[in-house]
Amino acid sequence: MTNDPHQKVQAGHLKRNAYLYVRQSTLRQVFENTESTKRQYGLRQRAIALGWPEDRIIVIDSDLGQSGTSSADREGFQRLVSEVGVGHAGIVLGLEVSRLARNSMDWHRLLEICAITDTLILDEDGIYDPAHFNDRLLLGLKGTMSEAELHVLRARLQGGILNKARRGELEMRPPMGLVYNSEGTLVLDPDQQVQHCLRWLFATFRRTGSAMATARAARHQGLAFPRRCGKGPHKGELLWTGLDHSQVLRILHNPRYAGAFVYGRTHTRKTVDGSTRIHNVPRDQWDTLIPGVHVGYLSWEEYEQNQKRLHESAQAMGADRRRGPPREGPALLQGLVVCGRCGNRMTVRYHSRNGHLCPEYVCQREGIEHAEPVCQRVPGVGIDQAIGELLVEAVNPVALEVTLAVQRELQSRMEEADRLRHKQVERAQYESDLAQRRYLRVDPDNRLVADSLEADWNQKLRALTEAHEEYARRREQDARVLTDEQRATILALASDFPRLWQDPTAPDRERKRIIRLLLEDVTLNRDHQLTLQIRFKGGAHKTLNLPLPLQSWKKWVTPSAVIDEIDQLLNNYTGPQIAAILNDRGIVSGAGKPFHPHLVARLVRSYGLKPRYDRLREAGLLTLQEMADALHISPTHVKIWNRHGLIRGHAYSDKNECLFEPPGADSPRKAQGTKLSLRRPDRKVVSDRAKEVQCET
């Protein structure tokens, strides 16, 4: 760069326009830092002194109040680049490089375009020609220093914020339901309706275990939920709207409702188009988390339980889908069943049987994704019953007493390990103190030895810090001691567990929650039998082998003992009589229904039983016509004689159709040769014959 700026301004530059770019970072600077704005507008005189007329000097000040970290939202800067790119600009004026851009990418893009179009750049220090190497190198250094200056300013501010946040003293906008009082302490919102709404939300989630169910309950009950407006003309005002699912999740995930101070839950990243995106970070990457700083709506333990429930619910939407939250429906293992063939999570399907929902576990993920047949499907009624019996057997006072004894033994071992780890911390402290004393005794002028001892001291301090952190972490993990009262409560629960489990009024969702406290998952495999690999919490395993469930039509089959009973009754009774006898004995069909004549007839046909008609014919009984021919009377008189007991008939149908015993020597006849009388028999004869038949019977 030469000292005389007029040597760089040529006639070709003066034929084009001079563009003065004015920018302030914030609106507050526009109103308060007025001298900086005046100095930027004062560059017009520099352009006039260089030879540009006033009507050829164009001021671009539409970016007042815009940050220079990016050109995405700076309309004025984009206009400036466009004018330079089409060759309309002879010179670009700016008070300093930081006014034009604080981003190296935007700055070097402007330099590149200026070099191609032979456009000069002027700042408070002089004029530069980007086409010259020395000027471009100097401008690049200025741009780098401007970006570094922004980084230093931001680092200083951020460092102060982090230092205050690590002490839990940083004031941030509190969530709904918490406000700062006059002393700067975070307290509950004095509005009782706001407190009631938040307490209702946490109580509902505690009862349902689902954020969606909580939002649905608020909609069904017509509840309005508070929301404080964060920006706009109504900033700070309290608004009442419906409760959304996303709002429930934000409240449940926010540890401030548990009285904890947290900072650094989200990070901001810039995208390619210059916009910013906010994303949540894992809990172990939060900058600060201090429980118990202020009052809250729930305890820290309940907050941790809520996070565990939400995590288990979110696992159903994960890549492996091996778990799922407890939902409505009688399937006890919903969300816990794993296919023993392909390893995928099995889903649940329900079928209605006799007004009851019957679950079925189906492995169909591969079938849906690749149009393949279903891997395996198993009816779940028998499996759920076996799991329930196993849990009732496992949760008993003896087993829990053994478990508590093992827990006490493990606790004693943890205490011994804690003492050993504390010894390691003491040793690290001793080595750090020894390194400190060695460093303090050395001659300060002997820098070679002092530097070595100082490095050794720093290394011992790092080892001491790591030992303290490891000791605190392991101690927090091991601090799970059960009190005598808690042990008594657990044993009392074991005595009441069978009654609670078998209570018909207990909701299915509560049974599923109990199962999730005891079981990790269940691997199901269907072959010649059902194999259940049950994995308990804590690592214990158990295998159950169950017979294959019967097909639905086989469940409705009438037992063979009942068929044999019907076969025996057919020797002496008709269908309606057999149905009445079976019902009196309390015997039901395979479908669990009482017998009726049509059902008995269908069973006789289905199982190939010999009908009563054939049985009577084989015994030598005569039909109506045969009996009439044998007695030389009409069939009508045979029926009349049968009703009056003169002959013996045996019914074989529900219409009282009969087969008759062959007539003997004492058959009623009228002694007129071999011809029988067609008149009605005398009443005395009928009475005497009936008495004889009754005696024979």
C-alpha positions in Angstrom: 0.0 0.0 0.0 1.4 3.4 -1.0 1.1 6.4 1.3 -0.6 8.7 -1.3 -4.2 7.5 -1.7 -4.7 9.6 -4.8 -2.3 7.4 -6.7 -4.8 4.4 -6.3 -7.9 6.4 -7.3 -8.0 6.4 -11.1 -10.4 8.0 -13.5 -12.2 4.7 -14.0 -13.0 4.5 -10.3 -14.4 8.0 -10.3 -16.8 7.2 -13.1 -18.5 4.6 -10.9 -20.3 5.1 -7.6 -18.9 5.3 -4.1 -20.8 3.1 -1.6 -20.7 4.0 2.1 -21.7 1.1 4.3 -23.0 2.0 7.8 -23.8 -0.6 10.5 -24.2 -0.9 14.2 -24.4 -4.3 15.9 -27.5 -3.7 18.0 -30.4 -1.3 18.3 -29.1 -0.3 21.7 -25.8 0.8 20.1 -27.7 2.8 17.5 -29.4 4.8 20.2 -26.5 5.0 22.7 -23.3 4.9 20.6 -24.2 7.9 18.4 -20.5 9.0 17.9 -19.7 5.8 16.1 -22.6 6.3 13.8 -21.6 9.9 13.1 -18.0 8.8 12.3 -19.3 6.3 9.8 -21.5 8.9 8.1 -18.5 11.3 8.1 -16.7 9.1 5.6 -18.7 10.9 2.9 -16.3 13.8 3.2 -13.4 11.4 2.5 -15.1 10.3 -0.7 -15.7 13.9 -1.7 -12.1 14.7 -1.0 -11.0 11.9 -3.3 -13.0 13.3 -6.2 -16.5 11.7 -6.0 -19.4 14.1 -6.4 -22.1 14.0 -3.7 -24.7 12.6 -6.0 -22.5 9.6 -6.8 -22.0 8.7 -3.1 -24.6 6.1 -2.1 -25.1 5.4 1.6 -26.3 1.9 2.6 -27.5 2.1 6.2 -30.3 -0.5 6.2 -28.3 -2.8 8.5 -28.3 -0.6 11.5 -29.0 -2.9 14.5 -27.8 -6.1 12.7 -24.9 -8.2 13.9 -21.9 -8.7 11.5 -21.3 -12.3 12.4 -23.2 -13.5 9.2 -24.6 -12.0 6.0 -27.7 -14.1 6.1 -29.9 -11.4 7.7 -28.0 -8.3 6.4 -30.0 -7.0 3.4 -27.7 -4.0 3.1 -24.5 -6.1 2.9 -26.0 -8.3 0.3 -27.0 -5.3 -1.8 -23.4 -4.0 -1.5 -22.0 -7.3 -2.7 -24.4 -7.3 -5.6 -23.5 -3.7 -6.7 -19.8 -4.5 -6.5 -20.3 -7.7 -8.4 -22.0 -6.0 -11.4 -19.2 -3.3 -11.5 -21.3 -0.3 -10.3 -18.9 0.4 -7.4 -15.6 2.2 -7.7 -14.9 2.3 -4.0 -16.4 0.8 -0.8 -16.2 2.9 2.3 -16.4 1.6 5.9 -15.2 2.9 9.2 -13.3 -0.3 9.9 -13.3 -3.9 8.7 -15.6 -5.0 11.6 -18.3 -2.7 10.2 -18.3 -4.5 6.9 -18.0 -8.1 8.3 -16.9 -10.0 11.3 -17.0 -13.3 9.5 -14.0 -14.3 7.4 -16.1 -16.1 4.8 -18.1 -13.0 4.1 -15.1 -10.7 4.2 -12.9 -12.7 1.8 -15.8 -13.1 -0.6 -16.1 -9.3 -0.7 -12.3 -9.0 -1.2 -12.5 -11.5 -4.1 -15.3 -9.7 -5.9 -13.6 -6.3 -5.3 -10.3 -7.7 -6.8 -12.2 -9.0 -9.9 -14.1 -5.8 -10.5 -11.2 -3.4 -9.7 -13.0 -1.9 -6.7 -11.1 0.0 -4.0 -11.8 -0.3 -0.2 -11.4 2.6 2.2 -11.4 2.5 6.0 -10.2 5.0 8.6 -6.5 4.0 8.0 -6.3 4.4 4.2 -7.2 3.1 0.8 -6.6 -0.5 -0.3 -6.6 -2.2 -3.7 -7.6 -5.9 -3.3 -6.0 -6.7 -6.6 -2.6 -5.9 -5.1 -1.0 -8.7 -3.0 0.2 -6.5 -0.2 -3.1 -4.7 0.2 -5.0 -7.9 0.1 -2.7 -9.5 2.7 -3.2 -6.6 5.0 -7.0 -6.6 4.5 -7.0 -10.4 5.2 -5.1 -9.8 8.5 -7.6 -7.1 9.4 -10.5 -9.4 8.7 -8.9 -12.1 10.8 -8.3 -9.7 13.7 -11.9 -8.5 13.5 -13.2 -12.0 13.8 -10.7 -12.8 16.6 -11.8 -9.6 18.4 -15.4 -10.8 18.3 -14.3 -14.2 19.6 -12.4 -12.5 22.5 -15.4 -10.3 23.4 -17.8 -13.3 23.3 -15.3 -15.5 25.3 -15.1 -12.8 28.0 -18.8 -12.5 28.3 -19.4 -16.2 28.1 -16.7 -16.8 30.7 -18.4 -14.5 33.1 -21.8 -16.2 32.5 -20.3 -19.7 33.0 -18.5 -18.6 36.2 -21.8 -17.3 37.6 -23.7 -20.3 36.4 -21.3 -22.8 38.1 -22.2 -21.1 41.4 -25.9 -21.4 40.6 -26.3 -17.6 40.8 -27.0 -16.8 37.1 -30.5 -15.3 36.6 -32.2 -16.7 33.6 -35.8 -16.5 32.4 -37.6 -19.0 34.7 -40.0 -21.6 33.4 -43.8 -21.2 33.9 -44.7 -21.5 37.5 -41.4 -20.1 38.9 -40.6 -16.3 39.4 -37.9 -14.3 41.0 -38.9 -12.3 44.1 -37.6 -8.9 45.1 -34.5 -10.5 46.6 -33.5 -12.3 43.4 -34.5 -15.7 44.8 -36.5 -18.1 42.6 -39.8 -19.0 44.3 -43.1 -20.5 43.2 -45.5 -18.3 41.3 -47.8 -16.5 43.7 -50.7 -17.2 41.4 -52.5 -20.2 43.0 -54.1 -21.2 39.7 -50.8 -21.6 38.1 -49.5 -23.7 40.9 -52.6 -25.9 40.8 -52.2 -26.5 37.1 -48.6 -27.6 37.4 -49.3 -29.8 40.4 -52.2 -31.4 38.5 -49.9 -32.1 35.5 -47.3 -33.9 37.6 -49.9 -35.8 39.5 -51.6 -36.9 36.3 -48.3 -38.1 34.8 -47.6 -39.9 38.0 -50.9 -41.7 37.6 -50.9 -42.4 33.9 -47.2 -42.6 33.2 -47.7 -41.1 29.7 -47.2 -37.5 28.5 -49.8 -38.1 25.7 -52.3 -39.4 28.3 -51.7 -36.3 30.4 -52.4 -34.0 27.5 -55.4 -36.0 26.6 -56.8 -35.8 30.1 -56.4 -32.0 30.1 -58.4 -31.9 26.8 -61.1 -34.2 28.0 -61.5 -32.1 31.2 -61.4 -28.8 29.3 -58.5 -27.4 31.3 -56.7 -24.3 30.3 -53.0 -24.2 31.0 -50.8 -21.1 31.6 -48.2 -19.8 29.2 -46.1 -16.7 29.6 -45.4 -14.8 26.4 -41.7 -14.4 25.9 -41.6 -11.8 23.2 -43.8 -9.5 21.2 -46.1 -6.8 22.3 -47.5 -9.1 25.1 -44.1 -10.0 26.5 -44.4 -11.1 30.1 -48.1 -11.5 30.1 -49.9 -14.6 31.3 -51.9 -16.4 28.6 -54.2 -19.4 29.1 -54.3 -21.9 26.2 -54.8 -25.7 25.7 -52.2 -28.1 27.0 -50.1 -29.6 24.1 -48.1 -32.8 24.2 -44.9 -31.0 23.4 -45.5 -28.6 26.3 -46.0 -31.5 28.7 -42.7 -33.0 27.6 -40.9 -29.7 28.1 -42.2 -29.4 31.6 -41.4 -33.0 32.5 -37.9 -32.7 31.2 -37.1 -29.4 32.9 -35.1 -30.1 36.1 -35.9 -26.6 37.4 -39.3 -27.8 38.5 -37.4 -30.2 40.8 -35.6 -27.3 42.4 -32.3 -27.8 40.5 -30.2 -25.1 38.8 -29.2 -26.2 35.3 -27.2 -24.4 32.5 -26.1 -25.7 29.1 -29.0 -28.0 28.2 -29.0 -26.8 24.6 -26.3 -25.8 22.1 -26.7 -23.5 19.1 -25.1 -24.4 15.8 -25.0 -22.5 12.5 -26.3 -24.2 9.4 -25.0 -23.8 5.8 -27.6 -21.2 4.9 -26.5 -19.0 7.8 -29.4 -19.7 10.2 -29.0 -21.2 13.6 -30.4 -24.4 15.0 -30.9 -25.3 18.6 -30.5 -28.9 19.7 -30.6 -30.6 23.1 -27.4 -32.2 24.5 -27.1 -35.3 26.7 -27.3 -34.8 30.4 -23.6 -35.7 30.9 -22.6 -32.8 28.7 -24.5 -30.1 30.6 -22.3 -27.3 31.9 -23.9 -27.0 35.3 -26.4 -29.1 37.3 -26.9 -28.3 41.0 -29.9 -30.0 42.7 -31.7 -28.4 45.6 -30.9 -24.8 44.8 -34.5 -23.5 45.1 -38.0 -24.7 45.8 -39.8 -26.9 43.2 -43.0 -28.7 42.5 -41.6 -32.2 42.9 -38.6 -33.8 44.5 -35.4 -34.7 42.7 -36.1 -38.4 43.2 -39.5 -38.1 41.5 -37.9 -36.1 38.7 -35.5 -39.0 38.1 -38.4 -41.5 38.0 -40.2 -39.4 35.5 -37.1 -39.3 33.3 -36.9 -43.0 33.5 -40.5 -43.4 32.5 -40.1 -41.1 29.6 -36.9 -42.9 28.5 -38.7 -46.2 28.5 -41.6 -44.7 26.5 -39.1 -43.3 24.0 -37.4 -46.6 23.5 -40.5 -47.8 21.7 -39.7 -45.3 19.0 -36.0 -46.1 18.8 -34.1 -48.1 16.2 -34.3 -51.5 18.0 -37.9 -51.1 19.4 -37.1 -53.6 22.1 -39.2 -52.0 24.7 -42.4 -50.1 25.0 -44.3 -48.2 27.7 -47.2 -49.9 29.5 -50.4 -49.2 27.6 -54.1 -50.2 27.9 -55.0 -53.8 27.1 -54.6 -57.1 28.9 -51.3 -58.2 27.3 -49.0 -58.3 30.3 -45.8 -58.6 28.2 -46.6 -55.8 25.8 -43.3 -54.1 24.9 -41.2 -56.8 26.6 -41.4 -59.8 24.2 -38.4 -60.4 22.0 -38.6 -62.9 19.1 -36.4 -65.9 19.7 -35.8 -66.5 15.9 -34.9 -63.1 14.5 -34.3 -61.0 17.7 -36.8 -58.3 16.8 -39.3 -56.9 19.2 -42.7 -58.6 18.9 -45.9 -56.5 18.7 -49.4 -57.2 20.2 -52.6 -57.9 18.4 -56.0 -58.4 20.1 -58.8 -60.7 19.2 -62.3 -60.6 20.7 -63.4 -64.0 22.2 -66.8 -64.2 24.0 -66.6 -60.5 24.8 -63.1 -60.6 26.1 -59.9 -59.3 24.5 -57.3 -62.1 23.9 -53.7 -60.9 23.1 -51.5 -62.4 20.4 -47.8 -61.8 20.2 -46.7 -61.3 16.6 -43.2 -60.8 15.0 -43.9 -59.0 11.8 -41.3 -56.3 11.4 -39.4 -58.1 8.7 -42.6 -59.1 7.1 -43.7 -55.5 6.8 -40.4 -54.1 5.6 -39.5 -56.9 3.1 -42.9 -58.3 2.3 -42.0 -61.7 3.9 -44.2 -64.1 5.8 -44.7 -63.4 9.5 -41.8 -64.8 11.5 -44.0 -66.3 14.3 -47.2 -65.6 16.1 -48.3 -67.0 19.5 -51.5 -66.6 21.4 -50.7 -64.8 24.6 -53.4 -65.9 27.1 -51.4 -69.0 28.3 -48.1 -67.1 28.3 -49.5 -64.2 30.4 -51.0 -66.7 32.9 -47.7 -68.5 33.3 -45.8 -65.3 33.8 -48.3 -64.2 36.4 -48.0 -67.4 38.3 -44.2 -67.1 38.1 -44.2 -63.6 39.6 -46.6 -64.6 42.4 -44.2 -67.5 43.2 -41.1 -65.3 43.0 -42.4 -62.4 45.1 -42.8 -64.1 48.5 -41.5 -63.2 51.9 -38.8 -66.0 51.9 -37.4 -64.9 48.5 -37.4 -61.2 49.5 -35.7 -62.0 52.8 -33.0 -63.8 51.0 -32.7 -60.9 48.6 -32.4 -58.4 51.5 -29.8 -60.5 53.1 -27.8 -60.6 49.9 -28.3 -56.8 49.7 -26.9 -56.3 53.2 -23.9 -58.5 52.3 -23.3 -56.5 49.1 -23.6 -53.3 51.1 -20.9 -54.4 53.5 -18.7 -55.2 50.6 -19.4 -51.8 49.1 -18.4 -50.2 52.4 -15.1 -52.1 52.4 -14.4 -51.1 48.8 -15.3 -47.5 49.7 -12.6 -47.5 52.4 -10.1 -48.9 50.0 -10.9 -46.2 47.4 -10.6 -43.5 50.2 -7.1 -44.8 50.9 -6.3 -44.2 47.2 -7.5 -40.6 47.6 -5.3 -40.2 50.7 -2.3 -41.5 48.8 -2.9 -39.2 45.9 -3.2 -36.3 48.4 0.1 -37.3 50.0 1.9 -37.4 46.7 0.4 -34.0 45.7 1.6 -32.5 49.0 5.0 -34.0 48.6 5.4 -32.6 45.1 4.3 -29.2 46.4 6.9 -29.3 49.2 9.6 -30.3 46.7 8.7 -27.4 44.4 8.6 -24.8 47.2 12.1 -25.9 48.5 13.8 -25.5 45.1 15.9 -22.4 44.3 13.8 -20.1 42.1 16.9 -19.2 40.0 17.4 -22.9 39.1 14.7 -22.8 36.4 15.6 -26.2 34.9 14.9 -28.0 38.2 12.0 -25.7 39.1 10.2 -26.3 35.8 10.5 -30.1 36.2 9.2 -30.0 39.8 6.4 -27.7 38.8 5.3 -30.1 36.0 5.4 -33.0 38.4 3.3 -31.0 40.9 0.7 -30.3 38.2 0.6 -33.9 37.3 0.0 -34.9 40.9 -2.8 -32.3 41.2 -4.5 -33.7 38.1 -4.2 -37.3 39.5 -5.7 -36.0 42.9 -8.6 -34.4 41.1 -9.3 -37.5 39.1 -9.2 -39.6 42.3 -11.6 -37.3 44.1 -14.0 -37.4 41.1 -13.9 -41.2 40.8 -14.4 -41.6 44.6 -17.4 -39.3 44.5 -18.9 -41.0 41.5 -18.5 -44.5 42.9 -19.7 -43.4 46.3 -22.9 -41.9 44.8 -23.5 -45.2 43.0 -23.1 -47.3 46.1 -25.2 -45.1 48.4 -28.3 -47.2 48.3 -28.8 -48.5 51.8 -32.3 -49.8 52.8 -33.6 -48.8 56.2 -35.4 -51.2 58.6 -38.7 -49.5 57.8 -38.2 -49.9 54.1 -37.3 -53.6 54.6 -40.5 -54.1 56.6 -42.5 -52.4 53.9 -41.1 -54.7 51.3 -41.8 -57.8 53.3 -45.4 -56.7 53.9 -45.8 -56.0 50.2 -44.7 -59.6 49.5 -47.6 -60.9 51.7 -50.1 -58.8 49.9 -48.8 -59.3 46.4 -50.9 -62.4 45.4 -54.1 -60.6 46.5 -53.1 -57.4 44.7 -52.1 -59.3 41.5 -55.3 -61.4 41.4 -57.6 -58.5 42.2 -60.0 -58.2 39.2 -60.4 -54.5 39.7 -56.7 -53.8 39.3 -56.0 -52.0 36.0 -54.0 -53.8 33.4 -51.5 -50.9 33.2 -50.6 -51.3 36.8 -49.9 -55.0 36.4 -47.6 -54.1 33.4 -45.8 -51.6 35.6 -45.2 -54.2 38.2 -43.9 -56.6 35.6 -41.4 -53.9 34.4 -40.1 -53.5 37.9 -39.2 -57.2 38.0 -38.5 -58.3 34.4 -36.1 -57.0 31.8 -37.5 -58.9 28.8 -38.9 -62.2 27.7 -37.6 -64.1 24.6 -40.3 -66.2 23.0 -39.6 -69.1 20.6 -42.3 -71.4 19.1 -41.3 -74.9 18.0 -42.7 -78.2 19.1 -43.4 -76.3 22.3 -43.3 -72.8 23.6 -39.9 -71.7 25.2 -39.8 -68.6 27.3 -36.4 -67.2 28.3 -37.2 -64.8 31.1 -34.6 -62.3 32.1 -35.2 -60.6 35.6 -33.9 -57.3 36.7 -30.4 -57.8 38.1 -29.4 -60.5 35.6 -31.2 -63.7 36.9 -32.6 -66.0 34.2 -35.4 -68.6 34.1 -36.7 -70.8 31.3 -40.3 -72.0 31.0 -41.5 -74.7 28.6 -45.2 -74.6 27.8 -47.3 -76.8 25.5 -48.4 -75.3 22.2 -51.8 -73.6 22.6 -54.7 -75.3 21.1 -56.3 -74.0 18.0 -59.5 -72.1 18.6 -61.8 -74.8 17.2 -60.1 -77.5 19.3 -61.0 -75.4 22.4 -64.7 -75.8 21.6 -64.5 -79.6 21.2 -66.8 -81.5 23.6 -64.7 -83.7 25.9 -64.6 -87.4 25.1 -66.0 -88.3 28.6 -69.1 -86.3 27.8 -69.4 -88.1 24.4 -69.2 -91.5 26.2 -71.8 -90.4 28.6 -74.1 -89.5 25.8 -73.4 -92.9 24.1 -74.5 -94.7 27.3 -77.6 -92.5 27.7 -78.8 -93.2 24.2 -79.6 -96.8 25.3 -82.5 -95.6 27.4 -83.3 -91.9 26.7 -84.1 -89.6 23.8 -82.3 -86.4 22.8 -84.4 -84.0 24.9 -84.1 -86.3 27.9 -80.3 -86.6 27.5 -80.0 -82.8 27.3 -82.0 -82.4 30.5 -80.0 -85.1 32.4 -76.7 -83.5 31.4 -77.8 -80.0 32.4 -79.0 -81.4 35.8 -75.5 -82.9 36.3 -73.9 -79.5 35.5 -72.1 -80.8 32.4 -71.5 -78.2 29.7 -70.5 -78.4 26.0 -67.0 -77.6 24.7 -68.0 -74.0 24.1 -69.1 -73.8 27.8 -72.8 -73.7 27.0 -75.7 -75.9 28.3 -77.0 -78.8 26.2 -80.2 -78.8 24.1 -81.8 -81.5 21.9 -80.3 -80.1 18.6 -76.8 -80.1 20.1 -77.2 -83.7 21.3 -78.3 -84.7 17.8 -75.4 -82.9 16.2 -72.9 -84.6 18.5 -74.5 -88.0 17.7 -74.0 -87.3 13.9 -70.5 -85.8 14.3 -69.0 -88.6 16.4 -70.8 -91.4 14.5 -72.8 -92.6 17.5 -75.4 -95.2 16.9 -78.8 -93.5 17.0 -81.4 -94.7 19.5 -83.6 -95.9 16.6 -81.0 -98.3 15.4 -80.3 -99.5 18.9 -84.0 -100.3 19.5 -84.3 -102.0 16.1 -81.3 -104.2 16.9 -83.1 -105.1 20.2 -86.0 -106.5 18.1 -88.6 -103.7 18.6 -91.2 -103.2 15.9 -92.2 -100.1 14.0 -95.7 -98.7 14.1 -96.8 -100.5 11.0 -95.2 -103.7 12.0 -96.9 -103.6 15.3 -100.3 -102.9 13.7 -99.8 -105.8 11.3 -98.8 -108.1 14.2 -102.0 -107.1 16.2 -104.2 -106.9 13.1 -105.3 -103.3 14.1 -104.7 -99.9 12.6 -101.7 -97.8 13.5 -104.0 -95.3 15.2 -105.2 -98.1 17.6 -101.5 -99.0 18.2 -100.9 -95.5 19.5 -104.1 -95.6 21.6 -103.1 -98.9 23.1 -99.6 -97.6 23.8 -101.0 -94.5 25.6 -103.3 -96.7 27.7 -100.5 -99.1 28.6 -101.8 -102.1 26.8 -98.6 -102.4 24.8 -95.1 -101.2 25.6 -93.5 -98.6 23.3 -90.1 -96.9 23.5 -89.7 -93.3 22.2 -86.7 -92.7 19.9 -87.2 -89.0 18.9 -88.3 -85.7 20.4 -91.6 -86.1 18.6 -92.5 -89.0 20.8 -92.2 -91.5 17.9 -91.9 -95.0 19.3 -90.8 -98.5 18.5 -92.8 -101.3 20.2 -92.0 -104.5 21.9 -93.3 -107.5 20.0 -96.7 -108.7 21.4 -96.7 -111.7 23.6 -99.2 -114.3 24.6 -101.0 -111.9 26.9 -101.6 -109.3 24.3 -105.2 -107.9 24.3 -107.4 -109.8 21.9 -111.0 -110.4 21.5 -111.9 -114.1 21.2 -113.5 -114.0 17.8 -111.2 -116.3 15.8 -108.1 -114.6 14.9 -109.7 -111.2 14.2 -109.1 -108.5 16.8 -111.8 -106.0 17.8 -111.6 -102.6 16.3 -113.6 -101.0 19.2 -112.0 -99.3 22.1 -111.1 -101.8 24.9 -113.2 -101.8 28.0 -112.0 -99.4 30.7 -111.7 -102.1 33.3 -109.5 -104.2 30.9 -107.3 -101.1 30.2 -107.0 -100.4 33.9 -106.0 -104.0 34.8 -103.5 -104.1 31.9 -102.0 -100.8 33.0 -101.5 -102.1 36.5 -99.7 -105.2 35.2 -97.4 -103.1 33.0 -96.6 -100.8 36.0 -95.8 -103.8 38.1 -93.5 -105.3 35.4 -91.8 -102.0 35.1 
